[in-house]
């Protein structure tokens, strides 16, 4: 009996060995099959992987509009701002340069909604990059004011008022607006404080006005600010044009993120 048990054990081990060998053979065959298929695919597509000739003139020409046209100009009755203003609006635009640009567009629209005089927007430059270039150091102020003169009143600073033989400077009442605030917030809460104090200071002012607004003319005003009123200063324009000229001449590309925020690294 002991010998019989040993004999059965040897037979079981032999069958397991055969199964193991068959498994290895099947795996090897599968690897070889996939390798042959992969190599055939690569060789068939080799031509598409080679660098193609680039027509630089075609690359840099303007894209076809497909019938689309700019929509920044008013298409209905759009009266100029009334002579009487409800007060002064100050804003502090925070975030990256693109967020600040969007905030400037919203600030102009908020001033229009409240019939307020917009004080030249302030750019938060100390939180991350410690750059003291404010609005005046980046954008063409005169062009900004002149382009929007039929939309809102814009001043560079809150003027002093003379009353009872004394000179007094209006102090803006600081408010933290809710994120994506609707128009109704500006026509009620913000406007009430503006009439009480003569001026309000909205800070921070990034994404503080709802993007979705059911008023086509308000959206077109945003377009006028972004694509027409906001123009970089001449020295920045000259530098950017020289960079573009070099890119077009040499065929290389470069990406720049101005005022990159450190917390973006976390994303």
NORBELWO-V828515 format. One record per helix or strand of 3 or more residues. SS is the DSSP state (helix for helix, strand for strand). FROM is the first residue (numbers start at 1). LEN is the number of residues. Records with the same first field share a line. If there is no record, write none. Layout:
SS: FROM-LEN / FROM-LEN
This chain:
helix: 2-43 / 46-4 / 56-5 / 97-18 / 135-4 / 141-7 / 183-15 / 216-14 / 234-17 / 262-5
strand: 88-6 / 117-3 / 153-3 / 160-4 / 166-4 / 173-3 / 199-4
